[in-house]
C-alpha cells in the first residue's frame, strides 16, 4: 500500500505541472482573443460616424472596451465582463495611445437593451482624475467616478450638464443597436491576473498604459491602430 501511495504521488507530481501549463496556455489564448475582439468591436463602432461624436472621442483621455458582456443569470441585474483599456501616453494624457491594460466589469443593476443578449460596451474616460482612479484600483461607477450615458450621433450636443460633469461616458451595442447607457452601480478595475499572462510579468496597470515602455501585444494591434487612426490627437 505504501508503495502504491508513493507511486501515485510520483505520477501526480509529474502530471500536475503539465496540466498547469496547458491551463495557462488556454488562458493566454483567451486573453489574446479578448484583445482581438476589443479591436474588432471598437473599429466597427467607430467606423459608423453616427455612433460616438468625434469631439467627445477627441477629448477622451482613455477608452475602455468590453466585448460580448453577458448578464449573469444568478445575480438579478448583475453582469461580469472582461475587456481592455488604452489611454493616451504620458503624465498629461496627451500622447499617442499606449499599450492596453486588461479590465474587468462587475456587478451593477443596469438592464440590457435586448433581454439576455450579449452586449458590447465602450466607455470614454473624459478626464485625468477618472483615468488615474481606474488605473489605481476598483472604481464604482456613479460613486467613485461619475458616469452618464453618452450622447449619440454625429451632431449630438456634447454640452449637456451630464456630459460636462461626468468623468466617464458609456455606450452599448446589442444586435446592432447602438445607444448611450448608464452603467451606474457597476465597478471596473484593472485585471492584474490577465495582465500578468499578457505581458509575462507583474506590471502595474498605470505603468502599462502610461509609461511608454511597454510594447503593444500583437493581439492588441488593431485596438491601438484604430484609436491612433480615429483620434490621433487629444483636443481640449
TORVEX-814937 format. One record per residue: x, y, z of N, C-alpha, C, O, CB in turn; residue number from 1. Coordinates in steps of 0.2 Angstrom, whole numbers, plus 5000, padded with zeros to 4 digits. Glycine has a CB too. Example, Ala and Ser with C-alpha at 12.3 -4.5 7.8 and 13.67 -1.06 7.14 Angstrom:
residues 2
{r {5066 4972 5039} {5062 4978 5039} {5066 4984 5039} {5071 4983 5042} {5057 4978 5045} 1},
{r {5064 4989 5035} {5068 4995 5036} {5064 5000 5039} {5067 5006 5040} {5070 4997 5029} 2},
This chain:
residues 236
{r {5004 4994 5000} {5000 5000 5000} {5004 5006 5000} {5003 5011 4997} {4995 5000 5006} 1},
{r {5010 5006 5004} {5014 5012 5004} {5018 5013 4998} {5019 5019 4995} {5020 5011 5010} 2},
{r {5019 5007 4994} {5022 5008 4988} {5018 5011 4983} {5020 5015 4978} {5025 5001 4985} 3},
{r {5011 5009 4983} {5006 5012 4979} {5005 5019 4980} {5005 5023 4975} {4999 5008 4980} 4},
{r {5005 5021 4986} {5004 5028 4988} {5010 5032 4985} {5009 5038 4982} {5003 5029 4995} 5},
{r {5016 5030 4986} {5022 5033 4983} {5022 5034 4976} {5024 5039 4973} {5028 5029 4985} 6},
{r {5020 5028 4972} {5019 5028 4965} {5014 5033 4963} {5015 5037 4958} {5017 5021 4962} 7},
{r {5008 5034 4966} {5003 5038 4964} {5005 5045 4965} {5004 5050 4961} {4997 5037 4968} 8},
{r {5009 5047 4971} {5011 5053 4972} {5016 5056 4967} {5016 5061 4964} {5015 5054 4979} 9},
{r {5020 5051 4965} {5025 5052 4959} {5022 5054 4953} {5024 5059 4949} {5030 5046 4958} 10},
{r {5017 5050 4951} {5013 5052 4945} {5010 5059 4945} {5010 5062 4940} {5007 5046 4944} 11},
{r {5007 5060 4951} {5003 5067 4952} {5008 5072 4951} {5007 5078 4948} {5000 5067 4958} 12},
{r {5014 5072 4954} {5019 5077 4954} {5022 5078 4947} {5024 5083 4945} {5025 5075 4958} 13},
{r {5022 5073 4943} {5024 5073 4936} {5019 5076 4931} {5020 5080 4927} {5026 5066 4933} 14},
{r {5012 5074 4933} {5007 5076 4928} {5004 5083 4930} {5002 5087 4925} {5001 5071 4929} 15},
{r {5004 5085 4936} {5001 5092 4938} {5004 5098 4934} {5001 5102 4932} {5001 5093 4945} 16},
{r {5011 5098 4934} {5014 5104 4931} {5012 5104 4923} {5011 5110 4920} {5022 5103 4931} 17},
{r {5011 5098 4920} {5009 5098 4913} {5002 5101 4912} {5001 5105 4908} {5009 5091 4910} 18},
{r {4997 5099 4917} {4991 5102 4917} {4990 5109 4918} {4987 5113 4915} {4986 5098 4922} 19},
{r {4995 5111 4923} {4995 5119 4924} {4998 5122 4918} {4995 5128 4917} {5000 5120 4930} 20},
{r {5002 5120 4914} {5005 5123 4908} {5000 5123 4903} {4999 5128 4900} {5011 5119 4906} 21},
{r {4996 5118 4902} {4990 5118 4897} {4985 5123 4899} {4983 5127 4895} {4987 5111 4897} 22},
{r {4983 5123 4906} {4978 5128 4908} {4981 5135 4907} {4977 5140 4905} {4976 5127 4915} 23},
{r {4987 5137 4908} {4990 5143 4907} {4990 5145 4900} {4988 5151 4898} {4997 5144 4910} 24},
{r {4991 5140 4895} {4991 5142 4888} {4984 5143 4886} {4983 5148 4881} {4994 5136 4884} 25},
{r {4979 5140 4889} {4972 5141 4887} {4970 5148 4889} {4967 5151 4885} {4968 5136 4890} 26},
{r {4972 5150 4895} {4970 5157 4897} {4974 5162 4893} {4971 5167 4892} {4972 5158 4905} 27},
{r {4980 5161 4891} {4983 5165 4887} {4980 5166 4880} {4979 5172 4877} {4991 5163 4885} 28},
{r {4977 5161 4877} {4973 5161 4871} {4967 5165 4872} {4965 5169 4868} {4972 5154 4868} 29},
{r {4964 5164 4878} {4958 5168 4879} {4959 5176 4880} {4955 5180 4877} {4954 5166 4885} 30},
{r {4965 5177 4883} {4967 5184 4883} {4968 5187 4876} {4966 5193 4875} {4973 5185 4888} 31},
{r {4972 5184 4872} {4973 5186 4866} {4967 5187 4862} {4966 5192 4858} {4978 5181 4862} 32},
{r {4962 5182 4862} {4956 5183 4859} {4952 5189 4861} {4948 5192 4857} {4951 5176 4860} 33},
{r {4952 5190 4868} {4948 5196 4870} {4951 5202 4868} {4947 5207 4866} {4949 5196 4878} 34},
{r {4958 5203 4867} {4961 5209 4864} {4959 5210 4857} {4957 5215 4855} {4968 5209 4865} 35},
{r {4959 5204 4853} {4957 5205 4846} {4950 5207 4846} {4948 5211 4841} {4958 5198 4843} 36},
{r {4945 5204 4850} {4938 5206 4850} {4937 5213 4852} {4933 5217 4849} {4934 5201 4855} 37},
{r {4941 5216 4856} {4941 5223 4858} {4942 5227 4852} {4939 5232 4851} {4946 5225 4864} 38},
{r {4948 5225 4848} {4949 5229 4842} {4944 5229 4837} {4942 5234 4834} {4956 5226 4840} 39},
{r {4941 5223 4836} {4936 5222 4831} {4929 5226 4833} {4927 5230 4829} {4934 5215 4830} 40},
{r {4927 5226 4839} {4921 5230 4842} {4922 5237 4841} {4918 5241 4838} {4920 5228 4849} 41},
{r {4928 5239 4843} {4929 5247 4843} {4930 5249 4836} {4927 5254 4834} {4936 5248 4846} 42},
{r {4933 5245 4831} {4933 5248 4824} {4926 5248 4821} {4925 5253 4818} {4938 5243 4820} 43},
{r {4922 5243 4822} {4915 5243 4820} {4911 5249 4822} {4908 5252 4818} {4912 5236 4822} 44},
{r {4912 5250 4829} {4908 5256 4831} {4911 5262 4829} {4907 5267 4827} {4909 5256 4839} 45},
{r {4917 5263 4829} {4920 5270 4826} {4920 5271 4819} {4920 5276 4816} {4927 5271 4829} 46},
{r {4919 5265 4815} {4918 5266 4808} {4911 5269 4806} {4910 5271 4800} {4919 5259 4804} 47},
{r {4906 5269 4811} {4900 5272 4810} {4900 5279 4813} {4900 5280 4819} {4894 5268 4813} 48},
{r {4900 5284 4808} {4900 5291 4811} {4895 5293 4815} {4895 5298 4819} {4901 5296 4805} 49},
{r {4889 5290 4815} {4883 5292 4819} {4883 5289 4826} {4878 5289 4829} {4877 5291 4815} 50},
{r {4888 5285 4828} {4889 5282 4834} {4891 5287 4839} {4887 5291 4843} {4893 5276 4834} 51},
{r {4898 5287 4841} {4901 5292 4846} {4903 5298 4842} {4907 5298 4838} {4907 5288 4849} 52},
{r {4901 5304 4845} {4903 5310 4842} {4910 5311 4842} {4913 5310 4847} {4899 5316 4846} 53},
{r {4913 5314 4837} {4920 5314 4836} {4923 5319 4841} {4929 5317 4843} {4922 5317 4829} 54},
{r {4920 5324 4843} {4923 5329 4848} {4924 5326 4854} {4928 5327 4858} {4918 5335 4848} 55},
{r {4919 5321 4856} {4920 5318 4863} {4926 5313 4862} {4929 5312 4867} {4913 5314 4865} 56},
{r {4926 5309 4857} {4932 5304 4856} {4938 5308 4857} {4943 5306 4860} {4931 5301 4849} 57},
{r {4939 5314 4853} {4945 5318 4853} {4947 5321 4860} {4953 5322 4862} {4945 5323 4848} 58},
{r {4942 5321 4864} {4943 5324 4871} {4944 5319 4876} {4947 5320 4882} {4937 5328 4873} 59},
{r {4943 5312 4875} {4944 5307 4879} {4951 5306 4881} {4956 5306 4876} {4941 5301 4877} 60},
{r {4953 5304 4887} {4959 5303 4889} {4961 5295 4889} {4966 5293 4887} {4961 5305 4897} 61},
{r {4955 5291 4890} {4956 5284 4889} {4950 5281 4886} {4944 5284 4886} {4957 5281 4896} 62},
{r {4950 5275 4883} {4944 5272 4880} {4945 5264 4883} {4950 5261 4883} {4944 5272 4872} 63},
{r {4939 5262 4885} {4938 5255 4888} {4933 5252 4884} {4928 5254 4882} {4936 5255 4896} 64},
{r {4935 5245 4882} {4930 5241 4878} {4929 5235 4881} {4934 5231 4883} {4933 5240 4871} 65},
{r {4923 5233 4882} {4921 5226 4885} {4917 5223 4880} {4911 5224 4879} {4917 5227 4892} 66},
{r {4919 5218 4876} {4916 5215 4871} {4911 5209 4874} {4914 5205 4878} {4920 5212 4865} 67},
{r {4905 5208 4871} {4901 5202 4872} {4900 5201 4880} {4901 5196 4882} {4904 5196 4869} 68},
{r {4898 5206 4884} {4896 5205 4891} {4890 5202 4891} {4885 5204 4888} {4896 5212 4894} 69},
{r {4889 5197 4895} {4883 5193 4897} {4880 5195 4903} {4884 5195 4908} {4884 5186 4896} 70},
{r {4874 5195 4904} {4870 5196 4910} {4871 5189 4914} {4870 5184 4912} {4863 5198 4910} 71},
{r {4873 5190 4921} {4874 5184 4925} {4867 5182 4927} {4863 5185 4930} {4878 5185 4931} 72},
{r {4865 5175 4926} {4858 5173 4927} {4857 5172 4935} {4852 5173 4937} {4857 5166 4924} 73},
{r {4863 5171 4939} {4862 5170 4946} {4862 5177 4950} {4861 5176 4956} {4867 5166 4948} 74},
{r {4863 5182 4947} {4863 5189 4950} {4858 5193 4947} {4858 5195 4941} {4870 5192 4951} 75},
{r {4852 5195 4950} {4847 5199 4947} {4850 5206 4944} {4853 5210 4948} {4841 5201 4951} 76},
{r {4850 5207 4938} {4853 5213 4935} {4860 5214 4935} {4863 5219 4933} {4850 5219 4939} 77},
{r {4864 5208 4937} {4871 5209 4938} {4874 5207 4931} {4871 5205 4926} {4873 5204 4943} 78},
{r {4881 5208 4931} {4885 5206 4925} {4892 5205 4927} {4894 5207 4932} {4884 5211 4919} 79},
{r {4895 5202 4922} {4903 5201 4923} {4906 5201 4916} {4903 5197 4911} {4905 5195 4927} 80},
{r {4910 5205 4914} {4914 5206 4908} {4921 5207 4908} {4923 5210 4913} {4910 5211 4903} 81},
{r {4925 5206 4903} {4932 5207 4903} {4933 5211 4897} {4930 5209 4891} {4936 5201 4904} 82},
{r {4938 5215 4897} {4940 5219 4891} {4947 5222 4892} {4951 5219 4895} {4935 5224 4889} 83},
{r {4948 5228 4889} {4954 5231 4889} {4953 5239 4889} {4948 5241 4886} {4958 5229 4883} 84},
{r {4958 5242 4892} {4958 5250 4892} {4965 5252 4889} {4970 5250 4891} {4956 5253 4899} 85},
{r {4964 5257 4885} {4970 5261 4882} {4969 5268 4884} {4964 5271 4884} {4972 5260 4875} 86},
{r {4975 5271 4886} {4975 5279 4887} {4980 5282 4883} {4985 5279 4880} {4976 5280 4895} 87},
{r {4980 5288 4882} {4985 5292 4879} {4991 5292 4883} {4990 5294 4889} {4982 5299 4877} 88},
{r {4997 5291 4881} {5003 5290 4885} {5005 5297 4888} {5003 5302 4885} {5008 5287 4881} 89},
{r {5009 5296 4893} {5012 5302 4896} {5008 5304 4902} {5002 5303 4903} {5012 5308 4891} 90},
{r {5011 5308 4907} {5008 5310 4913} {5002 5315 4912} {4998 5315 4916} {5013 5313 4917} 91},
{r {5002 5318 4906} {4996 5323 4905} {4991 5320 4900} {4987 5323 4898} {4999 5329 4902} 92},
{r {4992 5313 4898} {4987 5310 4894} {4986 5314 4887} {4981 5315 4885} {4980 5309 4898} 93},
{r {4992 5316 4884} {4991 5319 4878} {4995 5316 4872} {4995 5319 4867} {4994 5326 4879} 94},
{r {4998 5310 4874} {5002 5307 4869} {4999 5302 4864} {4992 5302 4865} {5008 5304 4872} 95},
{r {5002 5298 4860} {4999 5293 4856} {4996 5288 4861} {4998 5287 4867} {5003 5290 4851} 96},
{r {4992 5283 4859} {4988 5278 4863} {4993 5273 4865} {4997 5271 4861} {4983 5275 4859} 97},
{r {4993 5271 4871} {4998 5266 4874} {4995 5259 4874} {4989 5258 4873} {5000 5269 4881} 98},
{r {5000 5255 4876} {4998 5248 4877} {4992 5247 4882} {4991 5251 4887} {5004 5244 4880} 99},
{r {4988 5242 4881} {4981 5242 4885} {4982 5238 4891} {4986 5233 4892} {4976 5239 4881} 100},
{r {4979 5240 4896} {4978 5236 4902} {4972 5232 4902} {4967 5234 4899} {4978 5240 4909} 101},
{r {4972 5225 4904} {4966 5221 4904} {4961 5224 4910} {4964 5226 4915} {4968 5214 4905} 102},
{r {4955 5223 4908} {4950 5226 4913} {4944 5221 4915} {4943 5217 4911} {4947 5233 4910} 103},
{r {4941 5222 4920} {4935 5218 4922} {4929 5223 4924} {4930 5228 4927} {4937 5214 4928} 104},
{r {4924 5221 4922} {4917 5225 4923} {4913 5220 4928} {4912 5214 4926} {4913 5227 4917} 105},
{r {4911 5222 4933} {4907 5218 4938} {4901 5222 4941} {4901 5228 4941} {4912 5216 4943} 106},
{r {4896 5217 4943} {4890 5220 4946} {4886 5225 4943} {4886 5225 4936} {4893 5223 4953} 107},
{r {4882 5229 4946} {4878 5234 4943} {4871 5231 4943} {4869 5225 4943} {4880 5235 4936} 108},
{r {4866 5236 4942} {4859 5234 4942} {4856 5237 4935} {4850 5237 4935} {4855 5237 4948} 109},
{r {4860 5238 4930} {4858 5241 4924} {4854 5235 4920} {4856 5229 4921} {4863 5244 4920} 110},
{r {4850 5237 4916} {4846 5232 4912} {4850 5232 4905} {4852 5237 4903} {4839 5233 4911} 111},
{r {4849 5226 4902} {4852 5226 4895} {4847 5228 4890} {4841 5228 4891} {4855 5219 4893} 112},
{r {4849 5230 4884} {4845 5233 4879} {4840 5228 4876} {4834 5229 4876} {4849 5236 4873} 113},
{r {4842 5222 4875} {4838 5217 4872} {4838 5210 4876} {4843 5206 4875} {4840 5216 4865} 114},
{r {4834 5210 4881} {4834 5203 4885} {4841 5201 4888} {4845 5205 4891} {4831 5198 4881} 115},
{r {4843 5195 4886} {4849 5192 4889} {4855 5192 4884} {4859 5188 4884} {4848 5186 4892} 116},
{r {4854 5196 4878} {4859 5196 4873} {4865 5199 4875} {4866 5203 4880} {4856 5200 4867} 117},
{r {4871 5196 4872} {4877 5198 4874} {4878 5206 4871} {4875 5207 4866} {4883 5194 4870} 118},
{r {4881 5210 4875} {4881 5217 4874} {4888 5219 4874} {4892 5218 4878} {4877 5221 4879} 119},
{r {4890 5223 4869} {4897 5227 4869} {4896 5233 4872} {4892 5237 4871} {4899 5227 4862} 120},
{r {4901 5235 4877} {4901 5241 4880} {4908 5245 4878} {4913 5242 4877} {4901 5241 4888} 121},
{r {4907 5252 4877} {4913 5256 4876} {4912 5262 4881} {4907 5265 4881} {4913 5259 4868} 122},
{r {4917 5263 4884} {4917 5269 4889} {4923 5274 4887} {4928 5272 4886} {4919 5266 4896} 123},
{r {4921 5280 4887} {4926 5285 4887} {4927 5288 4893} {4923 5291 4897} {4923 5291 4882} 124},
{r {4934 5288 4895} {4936 5292 4901} {4938 5299 4900} {4943 5300 4896} {4942 5288 4905} 125},
{r {4934 5304 4902} {4935 5310 4900} {4940 5315 4903} {4941 5321 4901} {4928 5313 4900} 126},
{r {4943 5313 4909} {4947 5317 4912} {4953 5313 4916} {4952 5307 4917} {4944 5322 4917} 127},
{r {4958 5317 4918} {4963 5314 4921} {4962 5311 4928} {4964 5305 4930} {4969 5319 4923} 128},
{r {4957 5314 4932} {4955 5311 4938} {4952 5304 4937} {4953 5299 4941} {4950 5316 4942} 129},
{r {4947 5304 4932} {4944 5297 4931} {4949 5292 4929} {4949 5286 4931} {4939 5298 4926} 130},
{r {4954 5294 4925} {4959 5289 4922} {4963 5286 4927} {4964 5280 4928} {4963 5292 4916} 131},
{r {4966 5291 4932} {4970 5289 4937} {4967 5284 4942} {4970 5280 4945} {4973 5295 4940} 132},
{r {4960 5286 4943} {4957 5282 4948} {4956 5275 4946} {4957 5270 4950} {4950 5285 4949} 133},
{r {4954 5274 4939} {4953 5267 4937} {4960 5263 4936} {4960 5258 4938} {4950 5268 4929} 134},
{r {4965 5267 4935} {4971 5263 4934} {4974 5261 4941} {4978 5257 4941} {4977 5268 4931} 135},
{r {4972 5264 4946} {4974 5263 4953} {4971 5257 4956} {4974 5253 4960} {4974 5269 4957} 136},
{r {4964 5257 4955} {4960 5252 4959} {4953 5251 4956} {4952 5254 4951} {4960 5254 4967} 137},
{r {4949 5247 4960} {4942 5246 4958} {4939 5253 4959} {4939 5256 4964} {4939 5240 4962} 138},
{r {4935 5254 4954} {4931 5261 4954} {4923 5259 4953} {4921 5255 4949} {4933 5265 4949} 139},
{r {4919 5262 4958} {4912 5261 4957} {4909 5267 4953} {4910 5272 4955} {4909 5260 4964} 140},
{r {4906 5265 4947} {4903 5270 4943} {4897 5273 4946} {4892 5270 4949} {4901 5267 4936} 141},
{r {4897 5280 4946} {4892 5283 4950} {4893 5285 4957} {4889 5288 4960} {4885 5279 4949} 142},
{r {4898 5282 4960} {4901 5283 4966} {4908 5286 4967} {4908 5292 4968} {4900 5276 4971} 143},
{r {4913 5282 4965} {4919 5284 4965} {4921 5288 4959} {4925 5293 4959} {4924 5278 4965} 144},
{r {4917 5287 4953} {4918 5291 4947} {4911 5292 4944} {4907 5288 4944} {4923 5287 4942} 145},
{r {4910 5298 4942} {4903 5300 4939} {4903 5297 4932} {4908 5297 4929} {4902 5308 4939} 146},
{r {4897 5295 4930} {4896 5291 4924} {4889 5293 4921} {4884 5295 4925} {4896 5284 4925} 147},
{r {4889 5294 4915} {4882 5296 4911} {4882 5292 4905} {4887 5290 4902} {4882 5303 4910} 148},
{r {4876 5291 4902} {4875 5288 4896} {4878 5293 4890} {4876 5299 4891} {4868 5287 4894} 149},
{r {4882 5291 4886} {4885 5296 4881} {4880 5298 4876} {4876 5294 4874} {4891 5292 4878} 150},
{r {4880 5304 4874} {4876 5306 4868} {4878 5303 4862} {4884 5301 4861} {4877 5314 4867} 151},
{r {4873 5301 4857} {4875 5298 4851} {4873 5302 4845} {4868 5306 4845} {4871 5291 4851} 152},
{r {4877 5301 4840} {4875 5305 4833} {4881 5310 4832} {4884 5313 4836} {4869 5308 4834} 153},
{r {4882 5310 4825} {4887 5315 4823} {4886 5322 4825} {4891 5326 4827} {4887 5315 4815} 154},
{r {4880 5324 4826} {4878 5331 4828} {4876 5332 4835} {4873 5337 4837} {4873 5334 4823} 155},
{r {4876 5326 4839} {4874 5326 4846} {4878 5332 4850} {4884 5332 4849} {4874 5319 4849} 156},
{r {4874 5335 4854} {4877 5340 4858} {4881 5337 4864} {4878 5333 4867} {4872 5345 4861} 157},
{r {4887 5339 4864} {4891 5337 4870} {4891 5342 4876} {4896 5341 4880} {4898 5335 4867} 158},
{r {4887 5347 4875} {4887 5352 4880} {4882 5352 4886} {4881 5356 4889} {4886 5359 4877} 159},
{r {4879 5346 4886} {4874 5345 4891} {4877 5345 4898} {4883 5343 4899} {4869 5339 4890} 160},
{r {4873 5346 4903} {4876 5346 4910} {4879 5340 4912} {4885 5339 4915} {4871 5348 4915} 161},
{r {4875 5334 4910} {4878 5327 4912} {4884 5326 4909} {4889 5323 4912} {4872 5322 4910} 162},
{r {4885 5328 4902} {4891 5326 4899} {4897 5330 4901} {4902 5328 4902} {4890 5328 4891} 163},
{r {4896 5337 4903} {4901 5341 4905} {4904 5339 4912} {4909 5339 4914} {4899 5348 4905} 164},
{r {4899 5336 4916} {4901 5334 4923} {4904 5327 4924} {4908 5326 4928} {4895 5335 4928} 165},
{r {4902 5323 4919} {4904 5316 4920} {4911 5314 4918} {4914 5317 4914} {4899 5312 4916} 166},
{r {4914 5310 4923} {4921 5308 4921} {4921 5302 4916} {4926 5301 4913} {4924 5305 4928} 167},
{r {4915 5299 4916} {4915 5293 4911} {4908 5293 4907} {4903 5294 4910} {4916 5286 4915} 168},
{r {4909 5292 4901} {4903 5292 4896} {4903 5285 4894} {4908 5282 4891} {4903 5297 4890} 169},
{r {4897 5282 4894} {4896 5275 4892} {4891 5273 4887} {4886 5277 4886} {4894 5270 4898} 170},
{r {4893 5268 4882} {4889 5267 4877} {4888 5259 4876} {4892 5255 4879} {4892 5269 4870} 171},
{r {4883 5257 4873} {4882 5249 4872} {4880 5248 4865} {4877 5252 4862} {4877 5247 4877} 172},
{r {4881 5242 4863} {4878 5239 4857} {4876 5232 4858} {4880 5228 4860} {4884 5240 4851} 173},
{r {4870 5231 4856} {4867 5224 4856} {4863 5223 4849} {4859 5227 4848} {4863 5223 4862} 174},
{r {4864 5218 4846} {4861 5216 4839} {4861 5222 4835} {4856 5223 4831} {4854 5214 4841} 175},
{r {4867 5226 4835} {4867 5231 4830} {4864 5238 4833} {4865 5243 4830} {4864 5230 4824} 176},
{r {4861 5238 4838} {4858 5244 4841} {4863 5247 4845} {4865 5244 4850} {4851 5242 4845} 177},
{r {4864 5253 4844} {4869 5257 4847} {4866 5263 4851} {4862 5266 4848} {4875 5260 4843} 178},
{r {4868 5264 4858} {4865 5269 4862} {4869 5270 4868} {4873 5266 4870} {4858 5267 4864} 179},
{r {4868 5276 4870} {4871 5278 4877} {4868 5274 4882} {4861 5273 4882} {4871 5285 4878} 180},
{r {4871 5272 4887} {4868 5268 4893} {4872 5269 4899} {4878 5270 4899} {4869 5260 4891} 181},
{r {4868 5270 4904} {4871 5271 4911} {4873 5265 4914} {4869 5260 4914} {4866 5275 4916} 182},
{r {4879 5265 4916} {4882 5259 4920} {4883 5260 4927} {4887 5257 4931} {4889 5257 4917} 183},
{r {4879 5265 4930} {4879 5267 4937} {4878 5261 4941} {4873 5257 4940} {4874 5272 4938} 184},
{r {4882 5260 4946} {4882 5254 4951} {4887 5249 4949} {4888 5244 4953} {4875 5252 4951} 185},
{r {4889 5249 4943} {4894 5244 4941} {4901 5246 4944} {4902 5252 4946} {4894 5243 4934} 186},
{r {4906 5241 4944} {4913 5243 4946} {4917 5241 4940} {4916 5236 4936} {4915 5239 4952} 187},
{r {4922 5244 4939} {4928 5242 4934} {4934 5243 4937} {4935 5247 4942} {4928 5247 4928} 188},
{r {4939 5238 4935} {4945 5238 4939} {4950 5235 4934} {4948 5231 4929} {4945 5234 4945} 189},
{r {4957 5236 4935} {4962 5233 4931} {4962 5225 4933} {4961 5223 4939} {4969 5236 4932} 190},
{r {4963 5221 4928} {4963 5214 4929} {4970 5212 4929} {4973 5210 4924} {4959 5210 4923} 191},
{r {4973 5211 4935} {4980 5210 4936} {4982 5203 4934} {4988 5202 4931} {4982 5211 4943} 192},
{r {4978 5198 4935} {4979 5191 4933} {4980 5191 4925} {4985 5188 4923} {4974 5187 4935} 193},
{r {4975 5194 4921} {4976 5194 4914} {4982 5198 4912} {4985 5196 4907} {4969 5197 4911} 194},
{r {4983 5204 4915} {4989 5207 4913} {4996 5203 4914} {5000 5204 4910} {4990 5214 4917} 195},
{r {4996 5199 4919} {5002 5195 4920} {5003 5190 4915} {5008 5189 4913} {5001 5192 4927} 196},
{r {4997 5187 4912} {4998 5182 4907} {5000 5186 4900} {5004 5183 4896} {4991 5179 4906} 197},
{r {4996 5192 4899} {4998 5195 4893} {5005 5198 4892} {5008 5197 4887} {4993 5201 4892} 198},
{r {5007 5200 4898} {5014 5204 4897} {5020 5199 4900} {5025 5201 4900} {5014 5210 4901} 199},
{r {5018 5194 4903} {5023 5189 4905} {5026 5191 4912} {5030 5187 4914} {5028 5189 4901} 200},
{r {5024 5196 4916} {5026 5198 4922} {5021 5203 4925} {5017 5205 4922} {5033 5201 4922} 201},
{r {5022 5204 4932} {5018 5208 4935} {5020 5216 4934} {5025 5218 4936} {5018 5207 4943} 202},
{r {5015 5219 4931} {5017 5226 4929} {5010 5230 4931} {5005 5228 4929} {5018 5227 4921} 203},
{r {5011 5235 4935} {5005 5239 4937} {5002 5242 4931} {5005 5244 4926} {5007 5245 4942} 204},
{r {4995 5242 4931} {4991 5245 4926} {4993 5252 4924} {4994 5253 4918} {4984 5245 4927} 205},
{r {4995 5256 4928} {4997 5263 4927} {5003 5263 4923} {5004 5267 4918} {4998 5267 4933} 206},
{r {5008 5258 4924} {5014 5258 4920} {5013 5255 4913} {5016 5257 4909} {5020 5254 4924} 207},
{r {5009 5250 4913} {5007 5248 4906} {5005 5253 4902} {5007 5254 4896} {5002 5242 4907} 208},
{r {5000 5257 4904} {4996 5262 4900} {5000 5268 4899} {5000 5271 4893} {4990 5263 4903} 209},
{r {5004 5271 4904} {5006 5277 4903} {5014 5278 4902} {5016 5283 4900} {5005 5281 4909} 210},
{r {5018 5273 4904} {5025 5274 4904} {5028 5274 4897} {5033 5278 4896} {5028 5268 4907} 211},
{r {5025 5271 4892} {5028 5271 4885} {5033 5266 4884} {5036 5266 4879} {5030 5278 4884} 212},
{r {5034 5262 4889} {5040 5257 4889} {5037 5250 4888} {5041 5246 4887} {5044 5258 4896} 213},
{r {5031 5249 4888} {5028 5243 4887} {5025 5242 4880} {5021 5246 4877} {5022 5241 4892} 214},
{r {5028 5237 4876} {5026 5236 4869} {5019 5234 4869} {5016 5230 4873} {5031 5231 4866} 215},
{r {5015 5236 4863} {5008 5234 4862} {5008 5226 4860} {5012 5225 4855} {5005 5238 4857} 216},
{r {5005 5222 4863} {5004 5215 4862} {5002 5214 4854} {4997 5218 4852} {5000 5211 4867} 217},
{r {5004 5209 4851} {5001 5208 4844} {4994 5208 4843} {4991 5210 4839} {5004 5202 4841} 218},
{r {4991 5205 4848} {4983 5204 4848} {4980 5211 4849} {4974 5211 4848} {4981 5199 4854} 219},
{r {4983 5216 4852} {4980 5222 4853} {4982 5227 4847} {4980 5233 4848} {4982 5225 4860} 220},
{r {4985 5225 4842} {4987 5230 4837} {4981 5233 4834} {4982 5239 4832} {4991 5226 4832} 221},
{r {4976 5230 4832} {4970 5233 4829} {4967 5238 4834} {4965 5243 4832} {4965 5228 4827} 222},
{r {4966 5236 4840} {4963 5241 4845} {4967 5248 4845} {4964 5253 4845} {4963 5238 4852} 223},
{r {4974 5247 4846} {4978 5253 4846} {4978 5257 4839} {4978 5263 4839} {4985 5252 4848} 224},
{r {4979 5253 4834} {4979 5257 4827} {4973 5260 4826} {4973 5265 4823} {4981 5252 4822} 225},
{r {4967 5257 4828} {4961 5261 4827} {4960 5267 4831} {4958 5272 4828} {4955 5256 4829} 226},
{r {4962 5267 4837} {4962 5273 4841} {4967 5279 4838} {4965 5284 4837} {4964 5272 4848} 227},
{r {4973 5276 4836} {4978 5281 4833} {4975 5284 4826} {4976 5290 4824} {4984 5278 4832} 228},
{r {4971 5280 4822} {4968 5282 4816} {4962 5287 4817} {4962 5292 4814} {4967 5276 4812} 229},
{r {4958 5285 4822} {4952 5289 4823} {4952 5295 4827} {4949 5300 4826} {4947 5284 4826} 230},
{r {4957 5295 4832} {4958 5301 4836} {4965 5302 4838} {4967 5300 4843} {4954 5300 4842} 231},
{r {4970 5304 4833} {4977 5304 4834} {4979 5309 4839} {4984 5308 4842} {4980 5305 4828} 232},
{r {4975 5314 4840} {4977 5320 4844} {4972 5321 4849} {4966 5321 4848} {4979 5326 4840} 233},
{r {4974 5323 4855} {4970 5325 4861} {4968 5332 4860} {4972 5336 4858} {4973 5324 4868} 234},
{r {4961 5333 4860} {4959 5340 4859} {4955 5342 4866} {4951 5339 4868} {4954 5341 4853} 235},
{r {4957 5348 4869} {4954 5351 4875} {4948 5354 4873} {4944 5357 4878} {4959 5355 4878} 236},
